[in-house]
Amino acid sequence: MIILKKLLKRKLAVFGLIIIFTAIILAIFAPIIAPFSPNEQFFDGLTIEGAPLGPEAGFLLGTDLLGRDLLSRIIHGSRTSLVIGVVANGVAVFIGAFVGIVAGYFRGWIGSVLMRITDLMMAFPALLLAIVLAAIFQPSIWIVAMVIAMVNWVQVARIMYAETISLSEREFIDAERSLGASRIRILFKHITPHLIPSLIVFGTLGISTTVLLEATLSYLGVGVQPPIPSWGNIIFENQTYFATAPWLVAFPGIAIVTLALAFNLVGDALREILDPTMKGRS
Amino acid sequence: MNQQVKPILDIKNLTTQVNTEFGAKTLIDNISLSLFPQETLCIAGESGSGKSVTALSVMGLLPPAARITNGALLLNGENLLTYNERQMQRIRGGDIAMIFQEPMTSLNPLMTIGSQLSEAISAHNSLFGSATKQRALELMDAVRLSEGKMRLKQYPHELSGGMRQRVMIAMALVSNPKVLIADEPTTALDVTVQAQILALMNELKADFGTSIILITHDMGVVAEMADRVAVMKDGKVIETSPVDQLFAAPKKQYTQTLLAAVPLLGQKKGQPVILPNAEQPPILSVKDLTVRYDIKGGLLQRATNRVHAVEKVSFNLFKGETFSLVGESGCGKSTIGKSIVNLTSWQGSINIDGQEINGLPTKQMNPIRQKIQLIFQDPGAALNPRMTVGDLVGEPLLIHKIASGSEVEDRVADLFTKVGLSPEMMTRHPHEFSGGQRQRICIARALCLNPKVIIADESLSALDVSVQKQVIELLQQLQDEMNLSYLFISHDMAVVEQISHRVAVMYLGQIVETGTRAQIFENPQHIYTKRLLNAVPIADPTKRHARTLIQNEEIPSPIHDLKYIPQINEYSEISKGHFVATYQN
């Protein structure tokens, strides 16, 4: 609660929170808010030549290559993108942090095995892995989220590993050991709190890359299955019209950037609030 | 100094400010200093007094947020503040050269000594090819670096700290500078090496006719080196006097307190040592303690070399006694402290209050751990910055499940008062305190479990002298009240003399001489003890001594190959309790 109060004192963080909140509302009430069904192909949604329509009175953001209302697709797409962004990235950060911290703190053979697995994952082409995983499991939004998490945790693990190692060699950790503090106590009370800033950065910055990875997967046909819209697959479906109908790429792109920015603003503010050495600074 | 002579560098009413979020903050405030030809001017002061900012202002090397707002810098009558960056580049390293505190970080680790030196030479002289090399060799000779040709091909990490500082000085001398600014040039060095570097600087002053501005916090170095001294505090020059006058009759109150706080070697001469509880069994007994680390290398991570950090060290510590381990970096003194609290693996026997801890499982170790506490060198690094100091001080109680809830809070408040801090400070974080206060917090933390022994590992060396004095007084008062025993690990001979009952001098992982304070300081027997004592700068300019024992030799490395069998010292007792290693080789 104190954290929320402090968060509300920061203008940029409030701005970010408003955007995130709006996106959540849109996702939950998509069928009510969206003017049309996302999958309905309108007869008057295309020009005589079959080109998509620009923004106009009937279709606020224009129509896509199949004559569907772009606004409705973006609103419905927020469901997929939020779930993928938050869930996939959250799971990735969680796995990465777990592997990295355990390997960095306990080292020895546990650390070696964990880090070799991480290296292996890193060396393996991420897209190929995602395609293989997606091909094994029946594609659904949750599976896609898990696939993305399986690919993205590696970087987090690497950084957490390095940070944990450097932290556990700091003098105050020696001081704790000399007091007789148990390993578990040192890990949770004295090491993990220092890792939170980096985790927050990953948790927020990662959301945008996750949304984009989902778009790539959708493009390759192993992501969210059409006709279900996601911000990523709207961009890729319409990219052939980029020259003649740039709004088809611009609007979902703006949506992705805005959401990512919102998470970054909130994340930045959280990082500062949680760091006692930043107290007194703006 | 003859006041008719025109100063070579004249700092007039210099004010430097830094931009902060709360507006401009003045770092140095309207200071005026003159440096005359062939003179050593020492700028002395405690941390944060603006010494280094003064040097950086003169060099035009201030960080972007800081700027000079007022004043003039006259070098031979020319105002440097009117120069542009191009012109300043010619001045830096040309007319004014600077050497820094940490020689390792000021040298590029990826370039050989030779190429760094040649670079500096060609930047300021129109020399090419073999002429550059010739000049580099001359400079290596000038700073008394042996085997110059070989050294030029080496990389910074292959040289010792003292040699690196010599290289830095050689680079500074490239263009025969008129002014040499040395910012704490010997602070990172051992005392015997410091003596060598200071002697070198004095010789160079005569050889090259350079004027030196020496910035230091160490009044001993000031007394040893200065012609005139400027004392700084809070960005102002408090007092400028010739060195004899400053030490004999300081004009200002602050200078007096500063000088009074400096521990003087030989201060306790003639005072008898009363050993407490020497007839009772020792509270801590260390026998044949040996610590070796393997250095692993190669494809299979096999041990290739071995560090012989500590070899068969034995000593006793009695109740209420302060026993000091002194020696230079790498002699193994800190390793002994770490072994006793089990922070590193060791062999031998350590007996705490009658109980052997070698091979003891963690569970039985914990109650014994409470009897021994460690205070680290850098109180800033030893406190978790994300916890409040109250939580930090009370944490040992929670770890050993001795108290909980409000009990902890009461105990912590009590400890805060004991070490001279206000209990209201409990909710703050470590960064909100000064260095001295932080060390008090570390002491409170160590006292939390009512220990019998406190190991102080260089615990005073990061503190300013005035703060150091207060902490020494606190430690002694606590010893009297609680009958504590201290194992004091330090490189500072003057402080050791002040607080110890007994002393052991360490060299290359072994004790070379041990005895009471009086025996060691008034009747040193081992050649290394003598050399160590001789190298300590004494804060009294009338005692500038002829340094007979200064040799340009450095302590050999404790790293050997796996087959190496160390030679263990044998001791002879020359008087009761005074043991000296029989001098080998």
Interface residues (C-beta under 8 A of the other chain):
Chain A: R170 E171 F172 D174 A175 E176 R177 S178 L179 G180 A181 S182 R185 H190 P193 H194 D275 P276 T277 K279 R281 S282
Chain B: E21 K338 V341 N342 L343 M365 N366 R369 Q370 Q373 L374 F376 D378 A381 A382 L383 N384 P385 R386 M387 T388 E395 P396 I399 H400 H429 H431 C442 R445
